Amino acid sequence: MSRAAAPVPRLLRLGAALALCLVALLAGAEAKPLTEADVTAQISDLIAARSKDGVLTVHDQKTGDDLALVLDHIRIVRGLPGFGWFPDVVFRVKDDPKKQYTIDFWLRPNGERLELVDTRVHKDARPDGSSWMMITRSPLLWWWLPTLQRASSVSGVQAWQVMGKVHEHIIDAKSGGAYPLVLEDGKEIPSELVAIYQPVGRSREDGRYFACAEFRKLGTPAALYAVDFVLDPDAHSVTVGTTHPFEIPHAGSGKATTESPCRFEASAFDVVE
């Protein structure tokens, strides 16, 4: 009986070895870096899942409008270390196929999948005679335009990295779909990010970085607040600095409607490229 039972432990050891090999293979598969093809497939799935009858609703933070869009094609996929992936996708307006928008998506790794962080209009549609043309938005929020290769080759803290950290802070602080903007009197208002402006500055006094963002109070037609955010490069923390209201100049006022509402209050700073 003992001789007949002898092979059993060897079989168990063999099974355990095979199991360890399988675990190692699975771990290797999970650790495999994503490719542009992987990201393209996932953004296609995400758009399909969020669309109804082939129509995706995209909120335009600059105008406050909701756009009814139909997927045309995925134009390009960008990646940045530490931030994730940024597919740039062309859409057609549901009721006017010649009218097109380019939408950028921000995706961050979450386990085996990518999660949607934010969606922004990169190029919007402008009338061009009897047709339409796409024009790049200004100011351009996209701090993520550097390519993966460029981001890897540049040393030191760059302006896009500061803006990225500020944007990441804003996203992570959102509650109920809105950023809880606190005014000087302590009143909190639900807001949405409209744009992050350049220049990015670095204080000559303490070496901290700062960038200014424009917010709109939810439910209002205009952007009403400018906020300075401060990045401490040593603590890797972002804090909220000065917040002040402003008014967008009305048409015919003679003032530039694209003028930055930001005002840095640091005593002296250097512009960060």
N, C-alpha and C positions, 0 to 999 in steps of 0.2 A: 504493500500500500504506500509506504514511504517513497519507494522508487518511482511509483506512478505519479505521486503528487509533486515530485521534484521539479518538473518543467513549469509548474504554475507560477512560482516566483519569477522565473525568467521571463515569462509572458507578461507578468505585471510590470516588470522593469522595462520591457520593450514598449509596452503601452504607454508608460509614463514618459519614456524618452520621446516617443512619437508625439505625445501631447505637448511636451515642452517645445519640440520643433514647430508644432502648429502655432503655439502661442507666440514664438519668436517670429514666425512668418507673418502672423496677424499684426504684431507690433510693428514690424517693418513696413507693412502695408499702410498702417495708420500714420506712420512717420513720414511717408512719402510726400514730398512737397507737391503742392498744387501746381498745375500748369495752366497756361492761358486757355487751353481746350477744356480743362476741368471747370474753370471759372465761367467760360462761355456756356457750357452745358447747365451749370447751376443758375446763372442769371436767366437763361431761357426758361427753366423750370419755375423760377420765382415769378417771372412776369406772367407766365401762363396761370399759375396758381392764384395770383392776385387780380387777374382779369376776369371780367364777366361778359360773356358772349363776345370774347375777343377784344374787349375794350378795357384799357387800363386807365384808372383815374390817378392823375399826378397833380399834387398840390404845388402851385407856384408861389413860393414864399415872397417873391418880390412884388407880385401884383395882388396876391391873396386869392387868385382864381384857381378853380379846379379844372384841369384839362382832360378831356376825353380823347385818349390816344390809342392808336392801333400800331402794333410792332411792325417796323419795316425791316431793319437789320441791325446787327450788333457791329458797330464800326471798329472799335478797338478796345483792348483790355490792358489796363495799366496796373502795376503792383508797386507798393512801397513797403520796405521793411519796417515792421513794428506797427503799421497802420492797416494793412490789408490790401484789398483789390478794388479797382475803380473802372468797371465797364462803362463805355460810352456808347449809348444806344440811340439809333434814329427811329423816330415814330412819325406817323401821319395822323393828322386830326381826323377824327371819325367821320365828320360830315363834309370834309374838304381835303381829299387825299393829296392835293398839291401843296397844302400847307403842312410844313414839317417842323418838328422840334428835335433837338439833340438833348437827351437826358443822361446825366451822369449818376451812377449808383455807387454808394460806398458800402462795401461788404467786408465784414471782419470774420475771421475763423472762430467757430464755436463748436468744438468737438470735431466731428467728421464733416460738418456742413458749414456753409457761410451764412451769417446772419446779416440782414439788411440794417444798416446804421442810418443812412440818410439818402435822400434823393434830391437832386438839384437840376434846374434848367441850365444847360451849358450854352446852347444856341436857341434863340426863339425866332418866330416867323415874323417877317416884316413885308408889307406890301411892296411889290415890284411890278408896276404897270398892272397888267391883268392877271399876274401870277404872284408868287411869293418867293422870298429868298431867306436863308437862315443867317442870322447875325449873332456873333459871339456876345454874350452878356458883358456889361461893364457896370460896376467893377466886377472882375472875375474872382469869384469866391475860391476857385480851385487852387488851393495850396498844393494839391496832389498832382499837378501836371508834370513834375519831374519824373523821368522814367526810372525804372528799377536800376538800370545800369548807372545812370547819372547820380542817383541817390546813394549808391554804394561807393562811388568814387570821390565824392566830395567830403572833405573833413571839416570839423567844426560845426557849430549850430547855425543852421540856415533859417531864413525867414519862413520858408514853407514848413519847417519842423515846428517852429513856434506857433504858427497859425494852426497846424494840425493838432498840437497839444491843446490849444484853446478850444478848437472845435470839438475835440474828444471830450473835454471837460463839460462843454455845454450839452452834448448828447447824453453823457452819463448822469448829468444833474436833472434831466427832464423828468417830470412827474405828470402822469395823465396826459402825455402827448404835448406838454408845454414846458418851457423853461421858466422856473420861478424867479422872476426878476424882482429884486428888493430895492426899493427907492430909498433915498436919504432919510425920509421920515419913517422908515420901517415898513411901509405898506408893500405888500407883495402882489404882483400882477402876473398873470399867465401870459407868456410871450412866445414868439417864434423868431428864430434867427433869420435875418434877411441877407446879410453879407458880412464878411470879415475883410477889413480894409488894410491896404498897405499905405504908408510904410510900416514896417515892424521896427521897433526901437530897442536899444539896450542902454540902460542907465549907466552913466559914467561914474556915478556915486557908489552903487552896490553891485553892478554887473547883472542885475535882473533884466529880463526881457518883457516887453509889453506889446500888445496888439489891441486894436479897437474893433468892436463888432457892433453892427446895427440890428436892433430888434423892433418888432412890431407887436403891440398889444393885440392879443387875439380878438377878432371881431371888429377891428377897426380897419379902414381902408388905407391908412398911411403908416409908415414906420415912424415911431415916436421917440425912441430912446437910443442913445449911443453909450456904449459901455467899454471902459478900459479894463483889460484882463492882464494880470501880471504873472509871468512864469519865472519861478525860482529854479535855475538850472541845477543847483546842488540838491535841493529837496525834491526835485521833480514834481513840484506842486503848482497848481494854478489857483490864483485867488482873484476875486472880483475887486476892481479898483473903483474909479470914479464912474458914476452913472448920471447922465443929464438928459433932459428931454430936448427935442428940437422939432422944428417944423420944416416940411419939404416945401421949397419955394413954389408958388403957384405959377402956372403958365402965364407968360406976359409980364412977370415981375421984373424981368431983366437979370435975374440971378440964375446961375447954372444949376440945373436940376440934378447933375451928377456929382456935385461937390460933396466931399466927405464931411459927415457931421461930427467927426472925431476931433478931440483936442487933447493932446498929451500934456499932462501937468508936471512931468518930471523936470527938474531944474536944468539938466543937461543930458542929452542922449546922442548916441550914434545910430544912424540908420543901418539896419541889417539887411543884406541882400539875400 
